[in-house]
Amino acid sequence: MQIKYFLAASAASVSLACGIAAPAYAQQITTGIEGTVRDDSGNPIAGAEITVTDKRTGATRTLTTNAGGTFVASNLVTGGPY
């Protein structure tokens, strides 16, 4: 008797699992630019303003370097040129 309930529960579980669609995620392809701004002596420059410009569209993004002089521009449209 227990096997009948087990098989019925298993069949119901499989049916339910197949009926629920997994969420679909769109692919988003992006790129990024990162770097460090340094003075002539090689010391990092904190607080420097960086402007990244997509030459095709003219879209710009302005960033500020951190205490170590580094910046990261992420989620840029691929292709550039920047």
Chimera marker file (.cmm) of the C-alpha trace (Angstrom):
<marker_set name="trace">
<marker id="1" x="0.000" y="0.000" z="0.000" r="1" g="1" b="0" radius="0.5"/>
<marker id="2" x="2.829" y="2.404" z="0.822" r="1" g="1" b="0" radius="0.5"/>
<marker id="3" x="4.361" y="1.838" z="-2.605" r="1" g="1" b="0" radius="0.5"/>
<marker id="4" x="1.174" y="3.079" z="-4.306" r="1" g="1" b="0" radius="0.5"/>
<marker id="5" x="1.290" y="6.324" z="-2.299" r="1" g="1" b="0" radius="0.5"/>
<marker id="6" x="5.000" y="6.714" z="-2.959" r="1" g="1" b="0" radius="0.5"/>
<marker id="7" x="4.536" y="6.204" z="-6.710" r="1" g="1" b="0" radius="0.5"/>
<marker id="8" x="1.570" y="8.572" z="-6.793" r="1" g="1" b="0" radius="0.5"/>
<marker id="9" x="3.513" y="11.224" z="-4.876" r="1" g="1" b="0" radius="0.5"/>
<marker id="10" x="6.534" y="10.764" z="-7.151" r="1" g="1" b="0" radius="0.5"/>
<marker id="11" x="4.422" y="11.070" z="-10.289" r="1" g="1" b="0" radius="0.5"/>
<marker id="12" x="2.742" y="14.188" z="-8.932" r="1" g="1" b="0" radius="0.5"/>
<marker id="13" x="6.104" y="15.731" z="-8.047" r="1" g="1" b="0" radius="0.5"/>
<marker id="14" x="7.536" y="15.083" z="-11.502" r="1" g="1" b="0" radius="0.5"/>
<marker id="15" x="4.421" y="16.495" z="-13.170" r="1" g="1" b="0" radius="0.5"/>
<marker id="16" x="4.569" y="19.605" z="-11.022" r="1" g="1" b="0" radius="0.5"/>
<marker id="17" x="8.293" y="20.090" z="-11.616" r="1" g="1" b="0" radius="0.5"/>
<marker id="18" x="7.869" y="19.824" z="-15.379" r="1" g="1" b="0" radius="0.5"/>
<marker id="19" x="4.926" y="22.194" z="-15.384" r="1" g="1" b="0" radius="0.5"/>
<marker id="20" x="6.711" y="25.032" z="-13.616" r="1" g="1" b="0" radius="0.5"/>
<marker id="21" x="8.905" y="26.921" z="-16.037" r="1" g="1" b="0" radius="0.5"/>
<marker id="22" x="12.310" y="28.089" z="-14.919" r="1" g="1" b="0" radius="0.5"/>
<marker id="23" x="12.739" y="31.860" z="-15.038" r="1" g="1" b="0" radius="0.5"/>
<marker id="24" x="14.283" y="33.102" z="-18.256" r="1" g="1" b="0" radius="0.5"/>
<marker id="25" x="17.145" y="35.549" z="-18.097" r="1" g="1" b="0" radius="0.5"/>
<marker id="26" x="18.135" y="37.710" z="-21.034" r="1" g="1" b="0" radius="0.5"/>
<marker id="27" x="21.759" y="37.740" z="-21.952" r="1" g="1" b="0" radius="0.5"/>
<marker id="28" x="23.437" y="41.043" z="-21.421" r="1" g="1" b="0" radius="0.5"/>
<marker id="29" x="26.910" y="41.424" z="-22.831" r="1" g="1" b="0" radius="0.5"/>
<marker id="30" x="28.916" y="44.299" z="-21.437" r="1" g="1" b="0" radius="0.5"/>
<marker id="31" x="32.531" y="45.272" z="-21.013" r="1" g="1" b="0" radius="0.5"/>
<marker id="32" x="34.539" y="47.427" z="-18.667" r="1" g="1" b="0" radius="0.5"/>
<marker id="33" x="37.620" y="49.552" z="-18.293" r="1" g="1" b="0" radius="0.5"/>
<marker id="34" x="39.781" y="49.762" z="-15.204" r="1" g="1" b="0" radius="0.5"/>
<marker id="35" x="43.034" y="51.463" z="-14.422" r="1" g="1" b="0" radius="0.5"/>
<marker id="36" x="45.167" y="53.481" z="-12.059" r="1" g="1" b="0" radius="0.5"/>
<marker id="37" x="45.985" y="57.169" z="-12.347" r="1" g="1" b="0" radius="0.5"/>
<marker id="38" x="49.523" y="58.056" z="-11.234" r="1" g="1" b="0" radius="0.5"/>
<marker id="39" x="51.595" y="61.214" z="-11.077" r="1" g="1" b="0" radius="0.5"/>
<marker id="40" x="55.015" y="61.621" z="-12.725" r="1" g="1" b="0" radius="0.5"/>
<marker id="41" x="56.677" y="59.988" z="-9.711" r="1" g="1" b="0" radius="0.5"/>
<marker id="42" x="54.446" y="56.921" z="-9.961" r="1" g="1" b="0" radius="0.5"/>
<marker id="43" x="52.338" y="57.747" z="-6.913" r="1" g="1" b="0" radius="0.5"/>
<marker id="44" x="48.582" y="57.047" z="-7.213" r="1" g="1" b="0" radius="0.5"/>
<marker id="45" x="46.334" y="60.092" z="-7.474" r="1" g="1" b="0" radius="0.5"/>
<marker id="46" x="43.211" y="59.899" z="-5.304" r="1" g="1" b="0" radius="0.5"/>
<marker id="47" x="40.143" y="61.878" z="-6.378" r="1" g="1" b="0" radius="0.5"/>
<marker id="48" x="41.135" y="62.260" z="-10.031" r="1" g="1" b="0" radius="0.5"/>
<marker id="49" x="38.173" y="62.680" z="-12.373" r="1" g="1" b="0" radius="0.5"/>
<marker id="50" x="37.999" y="60.190" z="-15.257" r="1" g="1" b="0" radius="0.5"/>
<marker id="51" x="35.639" y="60.568" z="-18.209" r="1" g="1" b="0" radius="0.5"/>
<marker id="52" x="34.930" y="57.505" z="-20.356" r="1" g="1" b="0" radius="0.5"/>
<marker id="53" x="33.396" y="58.386" z="-23.736" r="1" g="1" b="0" radius="0.5"/>
<marker id="54" x="31.843" y="55.994" z="-26.261" r="1" g="1" b="0" radius="0.5"/>
<marker id="55" x="33.104" y="57.498" z="-29.517" r="1" g="1" b="0" radius="0.5"/>
<marker id="56" x="30.252" y="55.973" z="-31.540" r="1" g="1" b="0" radius="0.5"/>
<marker id="57" x="27.394" y="57.440" z="-29.524" r="1" g="1" b="0" radius="0.5"/>
<marker id="58" x="29.036" y="60.252" z="-27.590" r="1" g="1" b="0" radius="0.5"/>
<marker id="59" x="27.716" y="58.787" z="-24.312" r="1" g="1" b="0" radius="0.5"/>
<marker id="60" x="29.958" y="59.633" z="-21.372" r="1" g="1" b="0" radius="0.5"/>
<marker id="61" x="30.455" y="58.373" z="-17.846" r="1" g="1" b="0" radius="0.5"/>
<marker id="62" x="32.413" y="60.291" z="-15.225" r="1" g="1" b="0" radius="0.5"/>
<marker id="63" x="34.233" y="58.446" z="-12.444" r="1" g="1" b="0" radius="0.5"/>
<marker id="64" x="36.485" y="59.429" z="-9.573" r="1" g="1" b="0" radius="0.5"/>
<marker id="65" x="39.544" y="57.444" z="-8.523" r="1" g="1" b="0" radius="0.5"/>
<marker id="66" x="39.622" y="55.929" z="-5.044" r="1" g="1" b="0" radius="0.5"/>
<marker id="67" x="42.327" y="56.375" z="-2.395" r="1" g="1" b="0" radius="0.5"/>
<marker id="68" x="44.626" y="54.028" z="-4.321" r="1" g="1" b="0" radius="0.5"/>
<marker id="69" x="44.153" y="55.978" z="-7.562" r="1" g="1" b="0" radius="0.5"/>
<marker id="70" x="42.169" y="53.198" z="-9.226" r="1" g="1" b="0" radius="0.5"/>
<marker id="71" x="38.904" y="53.401" z="-11.148" r="1" g="1" b="0" radius="0.5"/>
<marker id="72" x="36.501" y="50.848" z="-12.641" r="1" g="1" b="0" radius="0.5"/>
<marker id="73" x="33.993" y="51.618" z="-15.393" r="1" g="1" b="0" radius="0.5"/>
<marker id="74" x="31.757" y="48.537" z="-15.660" r="1" g="1" b="0" radius="0.5"/>
<marker id="75" x="28.627" y="47.676" z="-17.653" r="1" g="1" b="0" radius="0.5"/>
<marker id="76" x="29.802" y="49.505" z="-20.757" r="1" g="1" b="0" radius="0.5"/>
<marker id="77" x="28.310" y="48.588" z="-24.138" r="1" g="1" b="0" radius="0.5"/>
<marker id="78" x="30.740" y="46.348" z="-26.009" r="1" g="1" b="0" radius="0.5"/>
<marker id="79" x="32.410" y="47.514" z="-29.147" r="1" g="1" b="0" radius="0.5"/>
<marker id="80" x="33.594" y="50.959" z="-28.173" r="1" g="1" b="0" radius="0.5"/>
<marker id="81" x="35.910" y="52.492" z="-29.056" r="1" g="1" b="0" radius="0.5"/>
<marker id="82" x="36.243" y="54.255" z="-25.735" r="1" g="1" b="0" radius="0.5"/>
<link id1="1" id2="2" r="1" g="1" b="0" radius="0.2"/>
<link id1="2" id2="3" r="1" g="1" b="0" radius="0.2"/>
<link id1="3" id2="4" r="1" g="1" b="0" radius="0.2"/>
<link id1="4" id2="5" r="1" g="1" b="0" radius="0.2"/>
<link id1="5" id2="6" r="1" g="1" b="0" radius="0.2"/>
<link id1="6" id2="7" r="1" g="1" b="0" radius="0.2"/>
<link id1="7" id2="8" r="1" g="1" b="0" radius="0.2"/>
<link id1="8" id2="9" r="1" g="1" b="0" radius="0.2"/>
<link id1="9" id2="10" r="1" g="1" b="0" radius="0.2"/>
<link id1="10" id2="11" r="1" g="1" b="0" radius="0.2"/>
<link id1="11" id2="12" r="1" g="1" b="0" radius="0.2"/>
<link id1="12" id2="13" r="1" g="1" b="0" radius="0.2"/>
<link id1="13" id2="14" r="1" g="1" b="0" radius="0.2"/>
<link id1="14" id2="15" r="1" g="1" b="0" radius="0.2"/>
<link id1="15" id2="16" r="1" g="1" b="0" radius="0.2"/>
<link id1="16" id2="17" r="1" g="1" b="0" radius="0.2"/>
<link id1="17" id2="18" r="1" g="1" b="0" radius="0.2"/>
<link id1="18" id2="19" r="1" g="1" b="0" radius="0.2"/>
<link id1="19" id2="20" r="1" g="1" b="0" radius="0.2"/>
<link id1="20" id2="21" r="1" g="1" b="0" radius="0.2"/>
<link id1="21" id2="22" r="1" g="1" b="0" radius="0.2"/>
<link id1="22" id2="23" r="1" g="1" b="0" radius="0.2"/>
<link id1="23" id2="24" r="1" g="1" b="0" radius="0.2"/>
<link id1="24" id2="25" r="1" g="1" b="0" radius="0.2"/>
<link id1="25" id2="26" r="1" g="1" b="0" radius="0.2"/>
<link id1="26" id2="27" r="1" g="1" b="0" radius="0.2"/>
<link id1="27" id2="28" r="1" g="1" b="0" radius="0.2"/>
<link id1="28" id2="29" r="1" g="1" b="0" radius="0.2"/>
<link id1="29" id2="30" r="1" g="1" b="0" radius="0.2"/>
<link id1="30" id2="31" r="1" g="1" b="0" radius="0.2"/>
<link id1="31" id2="32" r="1" g="1" b="0" radius="0.2"/>
<link id1="32" id2="33" r="1" g="1" b="0" radius="0.2"/>
<link id1="33" id2="34" r="1" g="1" b="0" radius="0.2"/>
<link id1="34" id2="35" r="1" g="1" b="0" radius="0.2"/>
<link id1="35" id2="36" r="1" g="1" b="0" radius="0.2"/>
<link id1="36" id2="37" r="1" g="1" b="0" radius="0.2"/>
<link id1="37" id2="38" r="1" g="1" b="0" radius="0.2"/>
<link id1="38" id2="39" r="1" g="1" b="0" radius="0.2"/>
<link id1="39" id2="40" r="1" g="1" b="0" radius="0.2"/>
<link id1="40" id2="41" r="1" g="1" b="0" radius="0.2"/>
<link id1="41" id2="42" r="1" g="1" b="0" radius="0.2"/>
<link id1="42" id2="43" r="1" g="1" b="0" radius="0.2"/>
<link id1="43" id2="44" r="1" g="1" b="0" radius="0.2"/>
<link id1="44" id2="45" r="1" g="1" b="0" radius="0.2"/>
<link id1="45" id2="46" r="1" g="1" b="0" radius="0.2"/>
<link id1="46" id2="47" r="1" g="1" b="0" radius="0.2"/>
<link id1="47" id2="48" r="1" g="1" b="0" radius="0.2"/>
<link id1="48" id2="49" r="1" g="1" b="0" radius="0.2"/>
<link id1="49" id2="50" r="1" g="1" b="0" radius="0.2"/>
<link id1="50" id2="51" r="1" g="1" b="0" radius="0.2"/>
<link id1="51" id2="52" r="1" g="1" b="0" radius="0.2"/>
<link id1="52" id2="53" r="1" g="1" b="0" radius="0.2"/>
<link id1="53" id2="54" r="1" g="1" b="0" radius="0.2"/>
<link id1="54" id2="55" r="1" g="1" b="0" radius="0.2"/>
<link id1="55" id2="56" r="1" g="1" b="0" radius="0.2"/>
<link id1="56" id2="57" r="1" g="1" b="0" radius="0.2"/>
<link id1="57" id2="58" r="1" g="1" b="0" radius="0.2"/>
<link id1="58" id2="59" r="1" g="1" b="0" radius="0.2"/>
<link id1="59" id2="60" r="1" g="1" b="0" radius="0.2"/>
<link id1="60" id2="61" r="1" g="1" b="0" radius="0.2"/>
<link id1="61" id2="62" r="1" g="1" b="0" radius="0.2"/>
<link id1="62" id2="63" r="1" g="1" b="0" radius="0.2"/>
<link id1="63" id2="64" r="1" g="1" b="0" radius="0.2"/>
<link id1="64" id2="65" r="1" g="1" b="0" radius="0.2"/>
<link id1="65" id2="66" r="1" g="1" b="0" radius="0.2"/>
<link id1="66" id2="67" r="1" g="1" b="0" radius="0.2"/>
<link id1="67" id2="68" r="1" g="1" b="0" radius="0.2"/>
<link id1="68" id2="69" r="1" g="1" b="0" radius="0.2"/>
<link id1="69" id2="70" r="1" g="1" b="0" radius="0.2"/>
<link id1="70" id2="71" r="1" g="1" b="0" radius="0.2"/>
<link id1="71" id2="72" r="1" g="1" b="0" radius="0.2"/>
<link id1="72" id2="73" r="1" g="1" b="0" radius="0.2"/>
<link id1="73" id2="74" r="1" g="1" b="0" radius="0.2"/>
<link id1="74" id2="75" r="1" g="1" b="0" radius="0.2"/>
<link id1="75" id2="76" r="1" g="1" b="0" radius="0.2"/>
<link id1="76" id2="77" r="1" g="1" b="0" radius="0.2"/>
<link id1="77" id2="78" r="1" g="1" b="0" radius="0.2"/>
<link id1="78" id2="79" r="1" g="1" b="0" radius="0.2"/>
<link id1="79" id2="80" r="1" g="1" b="0" radius="0.2"/>
<link id1="80" id2="81" r="1" g="1" b="0" radius="0.2"/>
<link id1="81" id2="82" r="1" g="1" b="0" radius="0.2"/>
</marker_set>
